[in-house]
Amino acid sequence: MSDSKHLRTVARILPAMNTSDGAGVRLRRSIGCGEDTRLDPFLMLDEFSSDNPGDYIAGFPSHPHRGFETVTYILDGHMRHEDHLGNQGDLQSGGVQWMTAGRGIIHSEMPQQEEGRMRGFQLWINLPAKEKMKAAGYRDIAPNEIPVLELEQGGRIKIIAGEIQFNQQQLRGPIYGLTTEPLYLDVSLAPSASIQLPVDARLNAMIYVFEGDANIAKTALTTHCAVFLSEGESVKITANDKGVRFLLLAGLPLHEPIVQYGPFVMNTVTEIKQAIHDYQTGQLTAV
């Protein structure tokens, strides 16, 4: 695996753009700013991070989704999920919620704090056409359910989804076995440390740096940038002199047409029109 011809390199760097969503939550969006900024099967990646309650307190009141999955990962803060199925999630620092919208879900995500830091990510993962109308689902993942591998040179790997073999250890995250085979890692490296992580050659892969800076070969990775990776079997990242923390995301591409209208992601315009009609008539969540 150390052969350089198998190493993934930087194919594209996509700086995150400042925007807002929900009831006015300020965030940075990298994937999802436009159709040409997706990385199949990933549709959107948002980073939210603020110590100012005015940037997050309004939250994400009740709203619908159809046709994909959402993954919310909280680094700092406290947020509550509620949906039409009766699920209630108490998402706190280090926790994850994995929600499958399927044929339809109506939910809210509201901050449970009036001050302090709120920081985390939301990732949208597409569903294949054959699964877009399956039943909605929800899972709350507590921090202690997420395997953590401490690195000898300092730093650690948190395995949120998928499976990784590293230093003769086989580690599997709490989310596994999905059609898109998502790999979701939160990786911290000590100053000037390097790591080579295996990534299945069949998967599209990217890195999102959110603390510090790093390099892949001679290409600099700066904070708040999505870095799309080339084909390969592994990726080698070297931290700068202050260390780095990043997400490594990979998934099996679906190679299907995407038509998106706000919170609905389907394969055809007709299906989008049906989703809008179903929501307006109260049929979005009907079994």
N, C-alpha and C positions, 0 to 999 in steps of 0.2 A: 504493500500500500504506500510505501514511501517513494515509489517511482514517480518522478515529476510528471510524466505523461498522463497519469491518472488523476492528478490534482485539478480541482476546479479553480478557475481564475475569475476575475471580475469581468462580467459581460456588460453591466450597466449600473450606473449610480443614479438614484432617484432621491433628491433632497425632499424631505417632508415639508409640506406647505401648511401655514397657519390657516385654520378655518374654525367653524363652530357647528355644532349639531345638537339634536335634542331640543331642550328649551333654552339653549344658549351656552352650552358647555364648550369652552375653548379647548382646542386640541390641535395636534399636528397629524396630517394625513399624508402618507406616502403612496402606497398602493391604493388605487381607487379614485385618484383625482381626475382620471379620464379613462376611456376605454383602452388606450395604449399604455396604461400604467398598471395593468393587471399582470399577474404571474400565475397562470393556470396551475392548480385550481383555486388560487387565492384571489379574492375579489377586492378586499379592502384591508388596510391596517391603519388603525388610529392609535396615537400615543397621547395620553392626557397626563399633565403634570403641573401642579400649581399649589402654592401655599395660600393663595388668595381665594377665599370662599366664593367670591363673586364670579370666579371662572368656572365653578362646578356645581354650586349649590342648587341650581334649578334642575339639574339632572336630566333624565330621559323619561318623561311621563309616558303613560300608556300608548303603545304604537304597535302596528302589525308587522309581520314578516312572512314570506313564503319562499321556498325553493333553495334554501342554503342553511349553513350552520354558523352560529356566532360563538366565539370563544373570548370571554372576558377574564383577564388576568390582572389582579390587583397587587401592586407592589407595596403601596402605602395607602391606608384609608379604610373606609367602611361603607359598603353600598348594599342596598337591599333589592332583591329581585322578586317580583310577583307576576304571575301570568294567569291566563284564563283557565288553565288546567288545575289551578289551586296550588301550584308549586310556590314555595317561599324560600328564597335563598339569602343567607346572611353572609355576604361576601366580605371577608376581611383580609388584612395584609398577608400576602403569600397564597391566597386562595384563588380558585379558578371556577368559573361556571361554563359548562359546555351545553349549549342549547341547539337543538335541531328544530328548525322552523317547520321543515317538511311542508305539508299542505297548508299549514297556517297556525300561527301563534300570535297572541296579543299579550304584550308584557310591558313592564316598566322596570327601570333601574334608577333608584333614587338614593342619593347620598344620605348617610345616617350620621353625619357630623356637620357641625356649623363652623368649625375652624380647623386649622391644621392642614397637613399635606394630603392631597389626593393624587395618586399616581398609578398608572397602569396602561393596559393595552386592550383594544378590541380588534379581533381578527375575524373576517368573514371568509368562510370556505364554501365553495360551490358544491352542490349536490348533483350527481348525474341525473339525466332525464328520468331514468327509471325509478329514482328515489325522491324526486321533487314533491310528489304528492303522498308520501308516506306519513304516518302519524307523527305528530310533533312529540318532542321529548326534551327532558332537562336533567342535568346532573350537576350537583354541587360537589366540588372537590376541595377538601380541606387541605391545608398546608402539609399536614403529617401524612397524607396519602401520596405525596409527590416524592419519588426517590431523589436523593441528593448524593452525588459522588464528589468527595473532597479530592482536590488535585494536589499531588506531592509538591509542586512548585508554587502552590498558593492559588486560591480560587476554587471554583466548584462548578459542577454541572447539575442543573435541575431538569429532570425528564418529565415534562408535562404530558406529552403524547408520543406514541411510537416506541421504537426499540433501538438501542444502540449498544454496540460491542466495543468496549474501550478498556485497555490495559487488562485484557483477559477476563473482563467482567461483562456479563450480559445483563443489561438493565432495561426494564420496560416501564413506561409511564402508565398512569391509571386509564388513559384513553388509548385503545388499541383495537385493530381489526376493522377499521372503517374502509370503505371503498377507495377513498382518496389517500389512504395510508399516511396520514399526516405525521410528521416528525416536528415536535415543538420543544426546543431546548432553551433554557436560560443559562448562559455561560458567563462566568466571571473569571478573568485572568489577572494574576499579579503583574506588577510592573515588569516589562520586557520579557514576560513569559510567552511561550509559543505552545500551540496545541494543534494536532491534526485529528480531525473528526471524520469518521466514515459517514458517507451519505450515499444511499442506494443510487446507482447510476440511472435507474428508471425515473427518478424523481426530479422535478424542478426544485431548485433550492435558492434561498436568499438569506441574507444577514441583515439585521437591523441593529445598529449601534446606538445605545442610549446613555452610556456613561463612558467618558474617555475616548481614546482614539486607538486605532490599530492599523495593521497592514496585511494585505494578502499579496505575496510576492513584493513587487515594488509599488503597488497601488495603495494609496492612503485611504482609510475608511474613517470619515469624520462623524461626529455625533449627529444624530437625527437624520440619518440617510438610510434608505433601503438599498441594499447592494444585491443585484441579481447575479447569480453565479452561472458560469459556463457548465457544460457537461463534464462529468468526471465521477470518480468513486470516493473522493474525500476532499476536504478543504483544510488548508493550513493557515491559521491566523496568529499573528504576533502582536502583542500589546505594546503600546508606547511606554514611556518611562513613568506614567501615572496609572497604568493598568487600564483595563477595559471591561465593559459588560455589554453583552449583546444577546439578541434572540437569533437562533438558527431555526429557520422554518423550511420545511420541504414537504412536497406532496406529489401524488401521482396525477399528471395532467389528464383532463377528461377529453380534450379535443372536441368539444361540443359548442354550438352557437350559444351566445349569451345575449339576452335581451333584459336590460334592467330598467325598472322604473321605481326610483326611491327604494323602499324596503322590500320590493318584489324582484326576484331574479329567476327568470324562466328561459326557455329556449326559443320561443316565438312571440311575436307581437300579439297574436291571438290569445296565447296563454296569459300574457300580461293583462290584456283587456278583461279576461275572465277573472283574474285575481282581483283587479279593481272592482269589478261587478260583485264578486263574492264578498269583498270587504264591505262595500256600500250596502249590501242587502243582508249582512249578518251571516253569510254562509262560508266565510273564510275558514272558520274553525269547525265547521260541521263535519261529522264523521261520515 
